[in-house]
Amino acid sequence: MSILVTDPTDGLVKLYIKGADSIILERLSEECKEDTKMMDRVKLFLDESSTKGFRTLLMGMKILDESELKEFKELLNIAE
């Protein structure tokens, strides 16, 4: 599930997503994946949560540049 918004504080177009941990983790940027301290904490949290029987969802955000936004709008027009 996702939402596309223009942030009123900085004017940037941002795509926010939420979803199953396996899906979100595979879509992380290489920069995030290389942050081993953060990734270890996330994986530990996910492991502990699943052991307790909790369902987890992760959230992510990407700032879209003009070309990505244009491509998205074109695909949206086709879908409509």
C-alpha positions in Angstrom: 0.0 0.0 0.0 1.4 3.4 -0.8 0.6 7.1 -1.0 2.2 9.9 -3.1 2.3 13.3 -1.5 3.9 16.7 -1.9 5.4 17.6 1.4 4.3 21.1 2.3 7.4 21.7 4.4 9.9 21.3 1.6 7.9 20.9 -1.6 9.3 17.5 -2.4 7.2 14.7 -3.9 7.4 11.7 -1.6 6.2 8.2 -2.0 5.4 6.5 1.3 4.9 2.7 1.4 3.9 0.0 3.9 4.0 -3.7 3.5 5.3 -7.1 4.5 8.8 -7.0 5.8 10.1 -9.4 3.1 8.7 -7.1 0.3 9.9 -3.8 1.8 13.4 -5.2 2.8 14.1 -6.3 -0.8 13.2 -2.8 -2.1 15.6 -0.9 0.2 18.3 1.2 -1.4 21.8 -0.1 -1.4 22.7 2.6 1.1 20.2 1.3 3.6 21.2 -2.3 3.0 24.9 -1.3 3.7 23.9 0.2 7.1 24.6 -3.0 9.0 23.8 -1.5 12.4 20.4 -0.4 11.3 19.7 -3.6 9.4 20.7 -5.8 12.4 18.4 -3.8 14.6 15.5 -4.2 12.2 16.1 -7.9 11.7 16.3 -8.5 15.5 13.0 -6.6 16.0 11.4 -8.7 13.2 12.7 -11.9 14.7 11.6 -11.1 18.2 8.2 -9.9 17.0 7.5 -13.1 15.0 8.6 -15.2 17.9 5.9 -13.5 20.0 3.3 -14.1 17.2 3.1 -10.4 16.1 2.5 -9.5 12.5 4.8 -6.8 11.4 4.7 -4.3 8.6 7.5 -2.0 7.5 7.3 1.5 6.1 9.5 3.3 3.6 9.8 6.6 1.8 11.3 7.7 -1.4 11.7 11.2 -2.8 10.7 11.2 -6.5 12.5 13.4 -9.0 10.8 15.0 -11.9 11.4 12.2 -14.3 10.0 9.5 -11.9 7.0 11.6 -11.2 6.3 12.2 -14.9 6.6 8.4 -15.5 4.2 7.7 -12.7 1.7 10.2 -14.0 1.9 8.6 -17.5 1.3 5.1 -16.0 -1.6 6.4 -13.9 -3.2 8.0 -17.0 -3.0 4.7 -18.8 -4.5 2.8 -15.8 -7.4 5.2 -15.5 
